[in-house]
Amino acid sequence: MRKREIFRMLYVIGIWAFGMLAYAQNGSLISGTVVDETGEPLPGVNIVIKGTTSGSVTDIDGKFSLQVPDASTAVLTLHFIGFEEQEIAVQGRREITAIMVSSSIGLDEVVAIGYGTVQRRDITGSVASVSGTALQAIPVSNVTEAITGKLAGVQISATEGSPDAEIVIRVRGGGSITGSNTPLYIVDGFPVESISDIAAADVESMDVLKDASSTAIYGSRGANGVIIVTTKRGVSGKVTVNYNAYTSWKQLANKLDVISPYDFAKFQYERALIENNSVSPYTKVYGNFQDMDLYKEVTPNDYQDLIFGRTGFTFNHNLSITGGSDKSNYSISYNHIDEESIMQKSGFKRNNLSLSLQHKANDRVTIDVTMRYADTEIEGGGANEQNEISSADSRLKYSLLYPPFPVANLTDAGETDQAVILNHPMDALVDNDRLQKRITYNMSGSVTWEIIDNLKFKTEVGLDDYRYSSDRFYGPTTYYVKNVPLGDNQNKPAIVFDKDSRETIRNTNTLNYDFKNFIGSNHKLSALLGHEYVFRELESHTTTVHGFPSTFSFYDARRLSGQG
């Protein structure tokens, strides 16, 4: 009898322990309702237990239920589009009612359009924007590369992967087959030819005007879209010093498959039979057919690795100083980028210096001054020919098509048919060298005067100066020296010196009136009257020198150009 009572007691204790274990495993069941500020239920709200991936979603009536491991310490995180993210501590409760607050993030954001700015909530045209913070987080040398995939309706592509390769931007596709499809670039109100020399760290925002209503104020210049870049300005407060730096390494991600020495020899054998109906052309170069298996032991030359296999290295750092008072503020920034690319004999360097000053002379007059300077140097001729007479000298082509091992009478330029000649990839690299330099500086100043309440007059004056030089070398293996020079200068090294300059002066005067005192806060109406004067002067010089001694390198031709 006593044993039966003991077993009964142990059974009860076991059932109780099992129940407690099951309760511990299942946790506490929490239920509740999610509503907005007016008390309306919100369906589809994501509710996640903080620190886990477990959660639930509200139903059509805004109700939810989920298990939490520990009701005393659990925290619920609520997510819903258009509302601010919210965290709720359970604190042992079984029923929870959550009130979510609508978010106005983005609606009050100021967007640059035409000759002014407007809040995003008031935009009627198609405008896409990206912040400077998002651009700075992407480690690229060209700011246009950083906006790839970030703006709807804007397609961005590079002509090749070399440093400072031409970046093609199309806003809602191309509008012309024969004409230019390049959009209009506006930097701090100043029309420029390119934005590739602007450091991403200096960009406050980038706005793209895409439709006709947004670009109409620029006339025919904005037919292909308008990209408006606003650089950073100073802020009132204590002096703030920021230093950012990053380094990166890069390698060739993938190589194209090429045939092995054995497959190459077999291909040449079959080619000899088809074209000549005889194996003699094959045996003359590659030996007896019976010995073809020997080519399986030949180690091929990996020209893709020799040309593009270098470990690239990039170092980018930026120093900025901002500060000011209620009357004045300033921003000074310096940026340096140094890139050694994966392709031999190629590199990129750029220095950027920018200055922004703003002073409020009185309650109605504001003075702005901005200055930007960029110094860029690009080394190397690139992987392909973009603007040459012929694409025959493509370094990428030679790295793929050149035989994987030395072949007498085939890879020798003196013996091979000139129509199908193959040059050694390293020779093609050395014989297509180039050095480019760009110097750009931009200065602008403006005065804004509020003549009466809501009536503002603004005058702007600016100068943009652009200097470019290119030294392009053509060695003995290039298509250029075999076809362009005349007489005895053919097949000898040549060099082409290009120098371009562009100076732009701009003056803009606008008068803007806001009718908010007449139409109330529910509507917005403003009138703009403006005048713009742009004067541009272009100058270009090209010097071509042929007939250098065959031993001359790029360095020799640049230093001793009088020897040609």
Buried (B, 14 or more C-beta within 10 A) or exposed (E): EEEEEEEEEEEEEEEEEEEEEEEEEEBBEBEBBBBBEEEEBBEEBBBBBEEEEEBBEBBEEBBBEBBBBEBEEBBBBBBBEEBEEBEBEBEEBEEBEBBBEEEEEEEEBBBBBBBBEBEBEEBEBBBBBBBBEBBBEEBBBBBBBBBBEBBEBBBBEBBEBBBBBBBBBBBBEBEEEEEEBBBBBBBBBBBBEBBBBBBBBBBBBBBBBBBEBBBEBBEEBBBBBBBBBBBBBBBEEEEEEEEEEEEEEBEBEEEEEBEBBBEBBBEBBEEBEEEEEEBEBBBEBBEEEEEBEBBEEBEBBEBBEBBBBBEBBBEBBBBBBBBBEEEBBBBBBBBBBBBBBBBBBBBBBBBBBBBBBBBBEEEEEBBBBBBBBBBBBBBBBBBBBEEBEEEBBBBBBBBBEBBBBEBEEEBEBEEBEEEEBBBBBBBBBBBBBBBBBBBBBBBBBBBBBBEEEBEBBBBBBBBBBBBBBBBBBBBBBBBBBBEBBEEEBBBBBBBBBBBBBBBBBBEBBBBBBBEBEEEEEEEBEEEEEBEBEBEEEEEEEEEBBBBBEEEBBBEBBBEEBEEB
